[in-house]
């Protein structure tokens, strides 16, 4: 039998998974017991940006755990070797400024930069990953850009 050497191309596979995730409903729900009650802590996709982002990163061993919040995802990014960057490169993790919603709750947001001024993150209305301008056409400021050295090597 002829043995072949297979060497994964992490960056290309990572970017393909991010781009291919657009429209998927697989990150919409995650159930937990909260004060003894069974709850979809993602609220049918309304709160799924951190879960979506951390799931992709965990698949590629670029993060230690899946997370339900932006704050815990950011902490794990730092613990997992991600560094804040001054320039945005494809594959970077973006954190947008907090927004206060109509009900006065604070909404944080996180997702991926894919290049050409585009990002993919969980959509507030669609409740699934979607492509959009990386600054929401100048409507939302980027507060942090994170990049991992493993993405540079392909």
Rosetta silent file (secondary structure, phi, psi, omega in degrees, C-alpha in Angstrom):
SEQUENCE: XXXXXXXXXXXXXXXXXXXXXXXXXXXXXXXXXXXXXXXXXXXXXXXXXXXXXXXXXXXXXXXXXXXXXXXXXXXXXXXXXXXXXXXXXXXXXXXXXXXXXXXXXXXXXXXXXXXXXXXXXXXXXXXXXXXXXXXXXXXXXXXXXXXXXXXXXX
SCORE:     score description
SCORE:     0.000 S_00000001
   1 L     0.000  135.114 -179.285    0.000    0.000    0.000 S_00000001
   2 L   -86.334  119.401  179.347    1.287    3.436   -0.966 S_00000001
   3 L   -90.103  134.451  177.311    1.320    5.849    1.999 S_00000001
   4 L  -108.559  145.894  175.225    0.710    9.501    1.297 S_00000001
   5 L   -90.138  123.804  179.819    1.818   12.370    3.466 S_00000001
   6 L  -116.448  120.675  178.581   -1.076   14.665    4.330 S_00000001
   7 L  -119.708  109.456 -178.212   -0.310   18.046    5.848 S_00000001
   8 L   -58.849  144.827  174.287   -3.368   20.128    6.747 S_00000001
   9 L  -103.916   94.581 -171.481   -3.434   23.726    5.571 S_00000001
  10 H   -60.296  -51.146 -175.843   -4.874   25.321    8.678 S_00000001
  11 H   -58.592  -48.843 -178.773   -5.358   28.880    7.399 S_00000001
  12 H   -62.761  -40.760  179.667   -7.154   27.858    4.194 S_00000001
  13 H   -67.728  -41.961  178.095   -9.364   25.369    6.053 S_00000001
  14 H   -60.032  -49.616 -179.417  -10.123   27.921    8.789 S_00000001
  15 H   -65.169  -38.188  178.470  -11.092   30.622    6.276 S_00000001
  16 H   -63.755  -42.027  179.846  -13.205   28.152    4.283 S_00000001
  17 H   -64.031  -42.936  178.628  -15.108   27.098    7.398 S_00000001
  18 H   -59.935  -51.167 -177.852  -15.804   30.721    8.344 S_00000001
  19 H   -64.813  -38.336 -179.062  -17.017   31.586    4.824 S_00000001
  20 H   -74.481  -11.174 -179.644  -19.018   28.356    4.479 S_00000001
  21 L   -78.327  -14.309 -176.621  -20.785   29.020    7.795 S_00000001
  22 L   -55.049  126.743  177.589  -22.820   31.888    6.310 S_00000001
  23 L    87.478   -9.540 -178.169  -26.516   31.151    6.729 S_00000001
  24 L   -71.332  144.606  178.025  -26.117   28.070    8.919 S_00000001
  25 L   -96.534    4.055 -171.821  -28.520   27.639   11.814 S_00000001
  26 L   -67.960  -14.342 -179.627  -26.203   25.324   13.728 S_00000001
  27 L  -104.200    9.140 -173.905  -25.116   28.027   16.216 S_00000001
  28 L   -72.020  -30.501 -173.298  -28.638   29.277   17.044 S_00000001
  29 L  -133.267  142.836  171.021  -29.260   27.257   20.185 S_00000001
  30 L  -149.160  122.380 -172.714  -27.367   26.022   23.191 S_00000001
  31 E  -100.642  141.691  178.169  -29.325   24.702   26.150 S_00000001
  32 E  -149.159  161.045  172.273  -28.402   24.942   29.810 S_00000001
  33 E   -90.996  121.688  177.896  -30.100   24.808   33.173 S_00000001
  34 E  -117.959  114.695 -175.780  -30.343   28.307   34.605 S_00000001
  35 L    52.186   40.090  177.188  -31.633   28.376   38.172 S_00000001
  36 L    82.091   -3.509 -179.473  -33.048   24.897   37.560 S_00000001
  37 E  -104.546  135.513  176.478  -34.892   25.900   34.383 S_00000001
  38 E   -72.532  122.134 -174.627  -33.994   24.539   30.922 S_00000001
  39 E  -135.325  139.665  169.035  -33.107   27.596   28.820 S_00000001
  40 E   -82.682   98.538 -175.127  -31.790   28.211   25.302 S_00000001
  41 L   -68.904  -11.571  175.186  -29.046   30.595   26.414 S_00000001
  42 L   -90.502   -5.355  178.790  -28.542   31.686   22.782 S_00000001
  43 L    51.234   51.718  179.045  -32.194   32.800   22.608 S_00000001
  44 L    54.168   39.859  175.458  -32.722   31.115   19.211 S_00000001
  45 L    96.426   -9.136 -178.803  -29.703   32.859   17.705 S_00000001
  46 L   -66.391  -30.150 -175.661  -30.252   36.317   19.151 S_00000001
  47 L  -119.897   34.811 -168.562  -27.180   35.983   21.402 S_00000001
  48 L   -97.505    3.210 -174.285  -25.015   33.646   19.312 S_00000001
  49 H   -61.999  -44.594 -179.870  -22.038   35.754   18.159 S_00000001
  50 H   -69.719  -38.980  178.501  -19.636   34.543   20.868 S_00000001
  51 H   -63.496  -46.847  177.593  -20.853   30.969   20.603 S_00000001
  52 H   -57.185  -53.615 -176.993  -20.424   31.009   16.810 S_00000001
  53 H   -62.080  -47.170 -176.952  -16.951   32.555   16.962 S_00000001
  54 H   -68.998  -30.752  176.540  -15.683   30.385   19.807 S_00000001
  55 H   -64.069  -47.488  178.908  -16.989   27.174   18.184 S_00000001
  56 H   -59.910  -46.494 -178.295  -15.024   27.835   14.985 S_00000001
  57 H   -64.074  -36.930  179.468  -11.896   28.719   16.966 S_00000001
  58 H   -67.257  -38.570  178.337  -12.226   25.624   19.148 S_00000001
  59 H   -56.533  -36.809 -177.952  -12.487   23.348   16.096 S_00000001
  60 L   -96.645   15.494  179.849   -9.051   24.591   14.982 S_00000001
  61 L    54.621   35.881  177.117   -7.539   24.421   18.494 S_00000001
  62 L  -103.208    1.271  178.690   -7.149   28.194   18.494 S_00000001
  63 L  -150.997  149.688 -176.499   -9.267   28.535   21.644 S_00000001
  64 L   -79.405  -35.158 -173.396   -9.605   26.323   24.705 S_00000001
  65 L  -143.279  162.434  169.477  -13.395   26.341   25.126 S_00000001
  66 L   -81.753  150.039 -176.748  -16.706   27.361   23.566 S_00000001
  67 L  -136.082  153.943  177.819  -18.249   30.450   25.125 S_00000001
  68 L  -102.485   -9.175 -178.816  -21.625   32.110   25.423 S_00000001
  69 L  -127.503  153.627  177.142  -20.298   35.629   26.091 S_00000001
  70 H   -65.936  -41.341 -178.313  -17.955   38.021   24.344 S_00000001
  71 H   -59.356  -46.895 -179.485  -16.125   38.742   27.624 S_00000001
  72 H   -70.412  -31.530  175.795  -15.264   35.075   28.283 S_00000001
  73 H   -65.169  -45.140  178.685  -14.301   34.609   24.611 S_00000001
  74 H   -60.483  -42.471  178.232  -11.907   37.572   24.810 S_00000001
  75 H   -61.105  -42.805  179.462  -10.315   36.182   27.980 S_00000001
  76 H   -68.358  -35.189  175.971   -9.821   32.792   26.310 S_00000001
  77 H   -55.861  -49.640 -178.584   -8.356   34.467   23.197 S_00000001
  78 H   -64.084  -44.564  178.929   -5.634   36.029   25.324 S_00000001
  79 H   -64.741  -24.162 -176.855   -5.055   32.787   27.279 S_00000001
  80 L   -97.602   12.319  173.923   -4.820   30.879   23.959 S_00000001
  81 L    94.476    4.674  175.919   -2.063   33.020   22.440 S_00000001
  82 L   -74.701  142.175  179.447   -4.069   35.567   20.453 S_00000001
  83 E  -119.953  146.500  173.847   -2.515   39.046   20.430 S_00000001
  84 E   -68.345  138.546 -176.286   -4.129   42.404   19.864 S_00000001
  85 L  -119.270  153.690  176.571   -3.160   43.683   16.425 S_00000001
  86 L   -90.034  -25.362  178.982   -2.938   47.152   14.913 S_00000001
  87 L  -116.714  150.763 -178.780   -3.821   46.006   11.414 S_00000001
  88 L   -96.098  127.595  179.619   -6.670   43.819   10.331 S_00000001
  89 L  -123.173  151.773  175.417   -5.764   40.668    8.399 S_00000001
  90 L   -52.987  134.902 -178.694   -8.007   37.910    7.034 S_00000001
  91 L    97.484  -12.987  179.569   -8.765   35.465    9.833 S_00000001
  92 L   -64.695  151.671  172.749   -8.567   38.092   12.575 S_00000001
  93 E   -96.306  128.850 -179.631  -11.173   38.123   15.314 S_00000001
  94 E  -107.938  140.496  172.213  -12.958   41.459   15.594 S_00000001
  95 E  -120.778  124.512 -179.020  -14.695   42.885   18.643 S_00000001
  96 E   -93.398  161.321  178.116  -17.087   45.753   17.997 S_00000001
  97 E   -59.426  153.177  177.228  -18.063   48.535   20.384 S_00000001
  98 E   -70.359  146.413  175.034  -20.863   47.870   22.845 S_00000001
  99 E  -124.367  143.289  175.016  -24.349   49.032   21.920 S_00000001
 100 E   -95.946  125.866 -177.756  -27.223   49.772   24.260 S_00000001
 101 L   -83.893  173.988 -179.660  -30.464   48.210   23.017 S_00000001
 102 L   -57.428  -32.866  179.988  -33.975   49.620   23.271 S_00000001
 103 L   -87.565   12.929  176.153  -34.530   47.693   26.510 S_00000001
 104 L    73.500   10.669  175.226  -31.342   49.324   27.943 S_00000001
 105 L   -84.315  152.191 -179.015  -29.312   46.097   27.905 S_00000001
 106 E   -92.281  128.303 -178.803  -25.701   46.253   26.708 S_00000001
 107 E  -112.410  120.458  174.219  -24.938   44.235   23.570 S_00000001
 108 E   -99.257  159.815 -177.265  -21.373   43.162   22.783 S_00000001
 109 E  -146.841  142.655 -177.309  -20.412   41.706   19.405 S_00000001
 110 E  -144.664  149.096  178.884  -17.614   39.518   18.007 S_00000001
 111 E  -172.308 -160.243 -173.546  -16.845   37.897   14.655 S_00000001
 112 E  -119.159  143.027  170.456  -14.253   37.325   11.926 S_00000001
 113 E   -91.236  131.526 -177.828  -12.555   39.538    9.349 S_00000001
 114 E  -114.473    0.668  179.481  -12.438   37.802    5.937 S_00000001
 115 E   104.000  167.489  178.293  -10.716   40.471    3.816 S_00000001
 116 L    52.175   40.766  179.018  -11.827   43.121    1.315 S_00000001
 117 L    61.796   25.247 -179.905  -13.484   45.184    4.098 S_00000001
 118 E  -118.584  149.778  176.521  -15.839   42.295    4.919 S_00000001
 119 E  -133.839  163.076  172.371  -16.563   40.424    8.116 S_00000001
 120 E  -127.036  126.586  175.799  -18.736   37.493    9.108 S_00000001
 121 E  -152.014  169.899 -179.515  -20.605   37.515   12.378 S_00000001
 122 E   -69.369  127.217 -178.005  -23.958   36.425   13.726 S_00000001
 123 L   -78.814  134.883 -179.457  -26.681   38.697   12.361 S_00000001
 124 L   -63.174  -41.260 -178.479  -28.981   40.417   14.821 S_00000001
 125 L   -86.312  -45.502 -177.439  -32.017   40.123   12.545 S_00000001
 126 L   -74.663  -27.706 -178.646  -31.221   36.918   10.651 S_00000001
 127 L    64.061   25.823  175.502  -29.849   35.167   13.773 S_00000001
 128 L  -140.233  160.755  176.473  -27.319   33.295   11.610 S_00000001
 129 E   -59.023  135.309  179.412  -23.762   34.100   10.466 S_00000001
 130 E  -143.433  155.815  177.406  -23.804   36.670    7.671 S_00000001
 131 E   -86.057  138.093  177.510  -21.348   38.706    5.602 S_00000001
 132 E  -154.042  168.060  174.770  -21.312   42.458    6.198 S_00000001
 133 E   -61.004  140.410 -172.389  -18.988   45.446    5.972 S_00000001
 134 L   -64.855  -20.248  174.625  -16.395   45.085    8.719 S_00000001
 135 L  -113.198   18.785 -175.199  -17.424   48.410   10.328 S_00000001
 136 L    51.876   47.905 -178.552  -21.103   48.055    9.430 S_00000001
 137 L    54.153   42.749  177.521  -20.447   50.823    6.862 S_00000001
 138 L    80.445    5.477 -176.954  -18.932   53.043    9.527 S_00000001
 139 L   -88.740  -14.311 -178.415  -21.834   52.563   11.938 S_00000001
 140 L  -141.292  122.624 -176.970  -19.959   50.438   14.501 S_00000001
 141 L   -77.021  141.560  173.106  -16.413   50.996   15.730 S_00000001
 142 E   -82.697  125.961  178.941  -13.942   48.123   16.105 S_00000001
 143 E   -98.679  -25.945  179.266  -12.588   48.117   19.669 S_00000001
 144 E  -148.738  141.987  173.035  -10.214   45.131   19.385 S_00000001
 145 E  -123.856  126.825  179.841   -8.537   43.126   16.643 S_00000001
 146 E  -118.448  140.935  177.996   -6.975   39.787   17.608 S_00000001
 147 E  -138.788  144.220 -179.314   -4.634   37.657   15.518 S_00000001
 148 L  -110.855  135.592 -177.590   -2.984   34.294   16.218 S_00000001
 149 H   -59.379  -27.190 -179.904    0.533   33.460   15.030 S_00000001
 150 H   -65.769  -20.688 -179.897   -0.614   30.009   13.836 S_00000001
 151 H   -78.138  -20.246 -179.051   -2.639   31.672   11.062 S_00000001
 152 L   -73.722  -26.531 -174.724    0.478   33.209    9.476 S_00000001
 153 L   -87.189    2.712 -178.914    2.061   29.873    8.650 S_00000001
 154 L    78.787    0.000    0.000   -0.802   28.647    6.488 S_00000001
